[in-house]
Amino acid sequence: MPSSLQLRLKLVLGPDTALGPGKADLLEAIGQTGSIAAAGRQLGMSYKRAWMLVETMNGCFKTPLVSSVRGGKGGGVAQLTPAGKDVLKRFRNIERKSLIASRRDIDALNGLSSFVRK
């Protein structure tokens, strides 16, 4: 049970596709590790799941968010494209601004909720 209510933002990109904290975390981890596999491991997801999410995100925008070169002797390399960096930055900005704008209401709901530990 959470110690307080949390705001989790999800932007709906299409009928069956959204950009939320999980995909943003994956983009961030790819940017940090330079690897889709390493980013997936860091987030506790399989390589296949990480690749599937990257392919989904790449297909939702006019230009890919992640570019990659398949592995060989030293393994593959992945990096955020300029579009990927921009999408991640804008998503994190929207998260931050949404939290600031809703802080009073979240605090009030925390006081009213029976699910929140006091």
Buried (B, 14 or more C-beta within 10 A) or exposed (E): EEEEBEEEBEBEBEEEEBBBBBBBBBBBBBBEBBBBBBBBBBBEBEBEEBBEBBEBBBEBBEEBBBBBEEEEEEEBBBBBBEBBBBBBEEBBEBBEEEEEEEEEEBEEBBEEEEEBEE
